[in-house]
Amino acid sequence: MGVSSKQVVGWLRGPATGNSAMGVYGLVTAMVALFVTYSTVATIAVAIPLLSTTAIVLTGLVVWVVLWAALDVAASYFLRDTQA
């Protein structure tokens, strides 16, 4: 019971590259990025006149939306069906 390369390419161009899938990939990437750079973000958040937690959450949301858009554009560019 093997998986052919045609099935893998079909899966990559299928629902796993939709807008919502890119949102999930972007969220996971943003969470990892925020985890890795948390001390820097927390240090900068102290200087902002907002609450520190508000600044950290807003930073996470902005990073998530930017990554979501970038991944969605990249997926539509690199994985588009050239047979159409």
C-alpha positions, 0 to 999 in steps of 0.5 A: 500500500504505497503512495505514488508521487501523483497522489502526493502532488494531488494532495499538495494542490488539494485542500492542504493548500487552501486559504484556511490551511495556510492560516493554520500553517501561519498560526503555528509558525507565528506561535513558534516565532513568538516563542523563540523571540519572546524575551525580545518582544517582552522587552520592547513591550515594556516601552510601549504605553499599552499593557505588555500583554496587549502589545504581545498579543497584538504582535502575535496577531500581526505576525500571524496575519502577515505569515498567513498572507505570505504563505497563501500567496506563495502557495497560489504561486508555486502550487498552481495547476499548470495544466488548466 
